[in-house]
Every structure is written in structure tokens, then in C-alpha cells.
Amino acid sequence: MIAISDLLFRYPEGEFELNVPELEVAAGETVAVIGPSGSGKTTLLHLMAGIRLPQEGQVVTDEVEVTSLDDGERRDFRIRRIGMVFQEFELLEYLTVLDNILLPYRINGSLKLDRAVRERAASIAEQVGIADKLNRLSTRLSHGERQRVAVCRALVAEPVLLLADEPTGNLDPTNTLKVLDILLDAAEATGATLVTVTHDHDLLPSFDRNIDIMELLNITEKPQITQINADNDPDSPQITQMNTDEDSEKPQITQINADNEGEG
């Protein structure tokens, strides 16, 4: 599903550098990416999705060379094939919960919004416990509720790849397990690949594989950390980092007019 080779990424300002000689994620695999804040986890997800482009190297996602697409082609590719749960949720404040969930269908003509899609959106919302808030504006939700809306939006189009950046970071233990189960069940039901960034090490046994980004650092002196489910593979990819702020730039979502769709 994901093949990265000879990748080098730097932000225009600052000293952050991400160097990935080789990284592969199999179709249908569930993977947790762990590591300290600022080590490049979010940046790695954005490179997989084509939100950011590396200065060097190649990213192939679902057999498409994302690094060779132009901006419009990458946006269309993400809408059709990738479900994203952003760390900051990226909900549109002037839309209701339901319209935020259905956003992928409103910004891309290749996705057809019909009754079945609406029913699926309502069903997912019920599973995560926000069915009674579908007509509420996102500004009237708690932080945890907004996070669950973002998860619903990522799942509604049944993508082949799910990329989730701390999807349970603001949830209580009960809802953490509920949301994780929904992501894993959705991936299993559709055969989708799931790559999740998490700081919650209690969740790691639920995934097929864990990638500790600090274990992949390509520097002379690596910081001493506790190994977590490391396989010590000599051919494992390497990632370097220096004095980083990986959240300095956030992807922008183009605003839409909800009234463009009759039932919006």
C-alpha cells in the first residue's frame, strides 16, 4: 500500500530533516507509529498522503506515485482513496456535524452523495456516540466530540488507506477503546490499510506492527529510549530529525457552500 524510497524532506525554515531510505506498509496492514513529539510522525503521514512533497525521493501510495502528481491530482487522490484524521481535526465551523462528516462528498465530484452514504454517515456517528449531535454546529462540541467527528469523516467514503494522527488523544478510556475498535473493524471489513500515530502505548498490542520512529533515527548518537515491540531488522528504514516543529504548517481545507447540495 505504501512504498517510500530515498526520501529526504526539509521544511523551508528551520533545521528539521526527515530521511527515509526505505519504508513499506503492506496492503491491509495495521501499523502504529510512536515516538516523542517533534520527531516527524505527523510529517511522515502527510508525506504518505501527498499533503507535503519531499525534496528528494519517491512516495508510492496504492500503486500511485504521489510525488509525481500536481496539486489538483493529489487532492483528488486523497479524497477518493485516503481517509485522514488530522491532529487538529480540521472541521469547518460553519457546517453541522453531519455536513462535516460528508465533506469528502461535497468537495469532489467523483464521490456520489446519495441516501446510502447518508445512512452510513449516521451509522458511524452512532457507533462513536455522536448520533444525537448530527445537526449541531461543530463549534458547539467538546474537544473529544470534535475528534470523533473527524474519525467519522475519515471512514465515510470507505477509503483503501486510513491515516490517523492521534485519533484517540483527547478521549476518555472508554471512548478511546471504542474509536480504536471502530478504526480496526473498518479496516478489516474493507481490507483497508491503517497507519496510526499514537502516544498511547497501551494500544500497541492491537496493531499488526509498531514503528518506533526513534529506533529509526539515522544519527551518530541515538538517545537512550525503552524499546517498544522493536524487531531489530537490519534493513529497517531510518529517519533523522533535528530541532523540529512538525506542526508549523497545517494543511488547508477549501471552504464550501453547504447550500450547494439540496439537503445540506
Contacts in CASP RR format, 6 or more apart in sequence:
PFRMAT RR
TARGET T0000
AUTHOR 0000-0000-0000
METHOD contacts of the structure
MODEL  1
MIAISDLLFRYPEGEFELNVPELEVAAGETVAVIGPSGSGKTTLLHLMAG
IRLPQEGQVVTDEVEVTSLDDGERRDFRIRRIGMVFQEFELLEYLTVLDN
ILLPYRINGSLKLDRAVRERAASIAEQVGIADKLNRLSTRLSHGERQRVA
VCRALVAEPVLLLADEPTGNLDPTNTLKVLDILLDAAEATGATLVTVTHD
HDLLPSFDRNIDIMELLNITEKPQITQINADNDPDSPQITQMNTDEDSEK
PQITQINADNEGEG
1 25 0 8 1.000
1 26 0 8 1.000
1 27 0 8 1.000
1 28 0 8 1.000
1 29 0 8 1.000
1 61 0 8 1.000
1 62 0 8 1.000
1 160 0 8 1.000
1 161 0 8 1.000
1 193 0 8 1.000
2 23 0 8 1.000
2 24 0 8 1.000
2 25 0 8 1.000
2 48 0 8 1.000
2 59 0 8 1.000
2 60 0 8 1.000
2 61 0 8 1.000
2 161 0 8 1.000
2 193 0 8 1.000
2 195 0 8 1.000
3 23 0 8 1.000
3 24 0 8 1.000
3 58 0 8 1.000
3 59 0 8 1.000
3 60 0 8 1.000
4 20 0 8 1.000
4 22 0 8 1.000
4 23 0 8 1.000
4 24 0 8 1.000
4 47 0 8 1.000
4 48 0 8 1.000
4 57 0 8 1.000
4 58 0 8 1.000
4 59 0 8 1.000
4 60 0 8 1.000
4 237 0 8 1.000
5 21 0 8 1.000
5 22 0 8 1.000
5 57 0 8 1.000
5 58 0 8 1.000
6 21 0 8 1.000
6 22 0 8 1.000
6 56 0 8 1.000
6 57 0 8 1.000
6 58 0 8 1.000
7 18 0 8 1.000
7 19 0 8 1.000
7 20 0 8 1.000
7 21 0 8 1.000
7 23 0 8 1.000
7 47 0 8 1.000
7 54 0 8 1.000
7 56 0 8 1.000
7 57 0 8 1.000
7 58 0 8 1.000
7 59 0 8 1.000
8 17 0 8 1.000
8 18 0 8 1.000
8 19 0 8 1.000
8 54 0 8 1.000
8 55 0 8 1.000
8 56 0 8 1.000
8 57 0 8 1.000
9 17 0 8 1.000
9 18 0 8 1.000
9 19 0 8 1.000
9 43 0 8 1.000
9 47 0 8 1.000
9 52 0 8 1.000
9 54 0 8 1.000
9 55 0 8 1.000
10 16 0 8 1.000
10 17 0 8 1.000
10 18 0 8 1.000
10 55 0 8 1.000
11 248 0 8 1.000
11 249 0 8 1.000
13 248 0 8 1.000
14 243 0 8 1.000
15 242 0 8 1.000
15 243 0 8 1.000
15 244 0 8 1.000
16 40 0 8 1.000
16 43 0 8 1.000
16 241 0 8 1.000
16 242 0 8 1.000
16 243 0 8 1.000
16 244 0 8 1.000
16 245 0 8 1.000
16 246 0 8 1.000
17 240 0 8 1.000
17 241 0 8 1.000
17 242 0 8 1.000
18 40 0 8 1.000
18 43 0 8 1.000
18 44 0 8 1.000
18 47 0 8 1.000
18 54 0 8 1.000
18 239 0 8 1.000
18 240 0 8 1.000
18 241 0 8 1.000
19 218 0 8 1.000
19 238 0 8 1.000
19 239 0 8 1.000
19 240 0 8 1.000
20 44 0 8 1.000
20 237 0 8 1.000
20 238 0 8 1.000
20 239 0 8 1.000
21 218 0 8 1.000
21 237 0 8 1.000
21 238 0 8 1.000
22 235 0 8 1.000
22 237 0 8 1.000
23 237 0 8 1.000
25 31 0 8 1.000
25 193 0 8 1.000
25 195 0 8 1.000
26 193 0 8 1.000
27 160 0 8 1.000
27 191 0 8 1.000
27 193 0 8 1.000
28 187 0 8 1.000
28 191 0 8 1.000
28 192 0 8 1.000
28 193 0 8 1.000
28 194 0 8 1.000
29 193 0 8 1.000
29 194 0 8 1.000
29 208 0 8 1.000
29 209 0 8 1.000
30 184 0 8 1.000
30 187 0 8 1.000
30 193 0 8 1.000
30 194 0 8 1.000
30 196 0 8 1.000
30 206 0 8 1.000
30 207 0 8 1.000
30 208 0 8 1.000
30 209 0 8 1.000
31 193 0 8 1.000
31 194 0 8 1.000
31 195 0 8 1.000
31 196 0 8 1.000
31 207 0 8 1.000
31 208 0 8 1.000
31 209 0 8 1.000
31 210 0 8 1.000
31 211 0 8 1.000
32 196 0 8 1.000
32 197 0 8 1.000
32 198 0 8 1.000
32 203 0 8 1.000
32 204 0 8 1.000
32 206 0 8 1.000
32 207 0 8 1.000
32 209 0 8 1.000
32 210 0 8 1.000
32 211 0 8 1.000
33 41 0 8 1.000
33 44 0 8 1.000
33 45 0 8 1.000
33 195 0 8 1.000
33 196 0 8 1.000
33 197 0 8 1.000
33 198 0 8 1.000
33 210 0 8 1.000
33 211 0 8 1.000
33 213 0 8 1.000
34 41 0 8 1.000
34 197 0 8 1.000
34 198 0 8 1.000
34 199 0 8 1.000
34 201 0 8 1.000
34 204 0 8 1.000
34 210 0 8 1.000
34 211 0 8 1.000
34 212 0 8 1.000
34 213 0 8 1.000
34 228 0 8 1.000
35 41 0 8 1.000
35 199 0 8 1.000
35 212 0 8 1.000
35 213 0 8 1.000
35 214 0 8 1.000
36 214 0 8 1.000
37 199 0 8 1.000
38 241 0 8 1.000
38 244 0 8 1.000
38 245 0 8 1.000
38 246 0 8 1.000
39 213 0 8 1.000
39 214 0 8 1.000
39 239 0 8 1.000
39 241 0 8 1.000
39 244 0 8 1.000
39 246 0 8 1.000
40 213 0 8 1.000
40 239 0 8 1.000
40 241 0 8 1.000
40 244 0 8 1.000
40 246 0 8 1.000
41 165 0 8 1.000
41 197 0 8 1.000
41 213 0 8 1.000
41 246 0 8 1.000
42 87 0 8 1.000
42 165 0 8 1.000
42 197 0 8 1.000
42 246 0 8 1.000
42 247 0 8 1.000
43 52 0 8 1.000
43 246 0 8 1.000
44 213 0 8 1.000
44 239 0 8 1.000
45 84 0 8 1.000
45 163 0 8 1.000
45 165 0 8 1.000
45 195 0 8 1.000
45 197 0 8 1.000
46 52 0 8 1.000
46 251 0 8 1.000
47 53 0 8 1.000
47 54 0 8 1.000
47 59 0 8 1.000
48 59 0 8 1.000
48 61 0 8 1.000
48 66 0 8 1.000
48 161 0 8 1.000
48 163 0 8 1.000
48 195 0 8 1.000
49 61 0 8 1.000
49 66 0 8 1.000
49 78 0 8 1.000
49 82 0 8 1.000
49 84 0 8 1.000
49 163 0 8 1.000
50 59 0 8 1.000
50 61 0 8 1.000
50 66 0 8 1.000
50 67 0 8 1.000
50 69 0 8 1.000
50 74 0 8 1.000
50 77 0 8 1.000
50 78 0 8 1.000
51 74 0 8 1.000
51 78 0 8 1.000
51 251 0 8 1.000
53 67 0 8 1.000
54 67 0 8 1.000
57 67 0 8 1.000
58 65 0 8 1.000
58 67 0 8 1.000
59 65 0 8 1.000
59 66 0 8 1.000
59 67 0 8 1.000
60 66 0 8 1.000
61 77 0 8 1.000
61 81 0 8 1.000
61 82 0 8 1.000
61 161 0 8 1.000
62 81 0 8 1.000
62 160 0 8 1.000
62 161 0 8 1.000
64 77 0 8 1.000
64 81 0 8 1.000
66 74 0 8 1.000
66 77 0 8 1.000
69 77 0 8 1.000
75 108 0 8 1.000
76 108 0 8 1.000
76 110 0 8 1.000
78 84 0 8 1.000
79 104 0 8 1.000
79 107 0 8 1.000
79 108 0 8 1.000
79 110 0 8 1.000
79 111 0 8 1.000
79 157 0 8 1.000
80 108 0 8 1.000
80 110 0 8 1.000
80 111 0 8 1.000
80 157 0 8 1.000
80 159 0 8 1.000
81 159 0 8 1.000
81 160 0 8 1.000
81 161 0 8 1.000
82 159 0 8 1.000
82 160 0 8 1.000
82 161 0 8 1.000
82 162 0 8 1.000
82 163 0 8 1.000
83 104 0 8 1.000
83 153 0 8 1.000
83 154 0 8 1.000
83 155 0 8 1.000
83 157 0 8 1.000
83 159 0 8 1.000
83 161 0 8 1.000
83 162 0 8 1.000
83 163 0 8 1.000
84 154 0 8 1.000
84 163 0 8 1.000
84 164 0 8 1.000
84 165 0 8 1.000
85 147 0 8 1.000
85 150 0 8 1.000
85 151 0 8 1.000
85 153 0 8 1.000
85 154 0 8 1.000
85 162 0 8 1.000
85 163 0 8 1.000
85 164 0 8 1.000
85 165 0 8 1.000
85 167 0 8 1.000
86 150 0 8 1.000
86 165 0 8 1.000
86 250 0 8 1.000
86 251 0 8 1.000
87 165 0 8 1.000
87 166 0 8 1.000
87 197 0 8 1.000
87 247 0 8 1.000
88 247 0 8 1.000
88 250 0 8 1.000
89 146 0 8 1.000
89 147 0 8 1.000
89 149 0 8 1.000
89 150 0 8 1.000
90 150 0 8 1.000
90 250 0 8 1.000
90 251 0 8 1.000
90 253 0 8 1.000
91 100 0 8 1.000
91 138 0 8 1.000
91 146 0 8 1.000
91 149 0 8 1.000
91 150 0 8 1.000
92 99 0 8 1.000
92 100 0 8 1.000
92 103 0 8 1.000
92 138 0 8 1.000
92 253 0 8 1.000
92 255 0 8 1.000
92 256 0 8 1.000
93 137 0 8 1.000
93 138 0 8 1.000
93 139 0 8 1.000
94 137 0 8 1.000
94 255 0 8 1.000
94 258 0 8 1.000
95 103 0 8 1.000
95 137 0 8 1.000
95 138 0 8 1.000
95 258 0 8 1.000
96 134 0 8 1.000
96 135 0 8 1.000
96 136 0 8 1.000
96 137 0 8 1.000
96 138 0 8 1.000
96 258 0 8 1.000
97 125 0 8 1.000
97 130 0 8 1.000
97 133 0 8 1.000
97 134 0 8 1.000
97 135 0 8 1.000
97 136 0 8 1.000
97 137 0 8 1.000
97 138 0 8 1.000
97 141 0 8 1.000
97 149 0 8 1.000
98 118 0 8 1.000
98 121 0 8 1.000
98 122 0 8 1.000
98 125 0 8 1.000
98 134 0 8 1.000
98 135 0 8 1.000
99 106 0 8 1.000
99 258 0 8 1.000
99 264 0 8 1.000
100 138 0 8 1.000
100 149 0 8 1.000
100 153 0 8 1.000
101 121 0 8 1.000
101 124 0 8 1.000
101 125 0 8 1.000
101 134 0 8 1.000
101 149 0 8 1.000
101 152 0 8 1.000
101 153 0 8 1.000
101 156 0 8 1.000
102 113 0 8 1.000
102 117 0 8 1.000
102 118 0 8 1.000
102 121 0 8 1.000
102 153 0 8 1.000
102 156 0 8 1.000
103 153 0 8 1.000
103 253 0 8 1.000
103 256 0 8 1.000
104 111 0 8 1.000
104 153 0 8 1.000
104 156 0 8 1.000
104 157 0 8 1.000
105 111 0 8 1.000
105 112 0 8 1.000
105 113 0 8 1.000
105 117 0 8 1.000
105 156 0 8 1.000
105 157 0 8 1.000
106 113 0 8 1.000
106 256 0 8 1.000
106 258 0 8 1.000
106 260 0 8 1.000
106 261 0 8 1.000
107 253 0 8 1.000
107 254 0 8 1.000
107 256 0 8 1.000
111 157 0 8 1.000
113 261 0 8 1.000
117 156 0 8 1.000
118 263 0 8 1.000
120 156 0 8 1.000
120 158 0 8 1.000
121 152 0 8 1.000
121 156 0 8 1.000
122 131 0 8 1.000
122 134 0 8 1.000
124 152 0 8 1.000
124 155 0 8 1.000
124 156 0 8 1.000
124 182 0 8 1.000
125 131 0 8 1.000
125 133 0 8 1.000
125 134 0 8 1.000
125 149 0 8 1.000
125 152 0 8 1.000
127 178 0 8 1.000
127 182 0 8 1.000
128 148 0 8 1.000
128 151 0 8 1.000
128 152 0 8 1.000
128 175 0 8 1.000
128 178 0 8 1.000
128 179 0 8 1.000
128 182 0 8 1.000
129 148 0 8 1.000
129 175 0 8 1.000
129 178 0 8 1.000
130 141 0 8 1.000
130 145 0 8 1.000
130 148 0 8 1.000
130 149 0 8 1.000
130 152 0 8 1.000
133 141 0 8 1.000
133 145 0 8 1.000
138 146 0 8 1.000
138 149 0 8 1.000
141 149 0 8 1.000
143 170 0 8 1.000
144 170 0 8 1.000
144 171 0 8 1.000
144 175 0 8 1.000
147 167 0 8 1.000
147 168 0 8 1.000
147 169 0 8 1.000
147 170 0 8 1.000
147 171 0 8 1.000
147 179 0 8 1.000
148 171 0 8 1.000
148 175 0 8 1.000
148 179 0 8 1.000
150 167 0 8 1.000
151 164 0 8 1.000
151 167 0 8 1.000
151 179 0 8 1.000
151 182 0 8 1.000
151 183 0 8 1.000
154 162 0 8 1.000
154 164 0 8 1.000
155 162 0 8 1.000
155 182 0 8 1.000
155 183 0 8 1.000
155 186 0 8 1.000
158 186 0 8 1.000
158 190 0 8 1.000
158 192 0 8 1.000
159 192 0 8 1.000
160 190 0 8 1.000
160 191 0 8 1.000
160 192 0 8 1.000
160 193 0 8 1.000
161 192 0 8 1.000
161 193 0 8 1.000
161 195 0 8 1.000
162 183 0 8 1.000
162 186 0 8 1.000
162 187 0 8 1.000
162 192 0 8 1.000
162 193 0 8 1.000
162 194 0 8 1.000
162 195 0 8 1.000
162 196 0 8 1.000
163 195 0 8 1.000
163 196 0 8 1.000
164 183 0 8 1.000
164 194 0 8 1.000
164 195 0 8 1.000
164 196 0 8 1.000
164 197 0 8 1.000
165 196 0 8 1.000
165 197 0 8 1.000
166 197 0 8 1.000
166 198 0 8 1.000
166 199 0 8 1.000
167 179 0 8 1.000
167 180 0 8 1.000
167 183 0 8 1.000
167 196 0 8 1.000
167 198 0 8 1.000
168 175 0 8 1.000
168 176 0 8 1.000
168 179 0 8 1.000
168 180 0 8 1.000
168 198 0 8 1.000
168 200 0 8 1.000
168 203 0 8 1.000
169 176 0 8 1.000
169 198 0 8 1.000
169 199 0 8 1.000
169 200 0 8 1.000
171 179 0 8 1.000
176 200 0 8 1.000
176 203 0 8 1.000
180 203 0 8 1.000
180 206 0 8 1.000
183 194 0 8 1.000
183 196 0 8 1.000
184 194 0 8 1.000
184 206 0 8 1.000
186 192 0 8 1.000
187 193 0 8 1.000
187 194 0 8 1.000
194 207 0 8 1.000
196 207 0 8 1.000
198 204 0 8 1.000
201 228 0 8 1.000
204 210 0 8 1.000
204 228 0 8 1.000
204 229 0 8 1.000
209 229 0 8 1.000
210 228 0 8 1.000
210 229 0 8 1.000
210 230 0 8 1.000
212 225 0 8 1.000
212 227 0 8 1.000
212 228 0 8 1.000
212 229 0 8 1.000
212 230 0 8 1.000
213 239 0 8 1.000
214 222 0 8 1.000
214 223 0 8 1.000
214 225 0 8 1.000
215 225 0 8 1.000
215 227 0 8 1.000
215 230 0 8 1.000
215 236 0 8 1.000
216 236 0 8 1.000
216 237 0 8 1.000
216 238 0 8 1.000
216 239 0 8 1.000
217 223 0 8 1.000
217 238 0 8 1.000
217 239 0 8 1.000
217 240 0 8 1.000
217 241 0 8 1.000
218 238 0 8 1.000
218 239 0 8 1.000
218 240 0 8 1.000
219 240 0 8 1.000
258 264 0 8 1.000
END
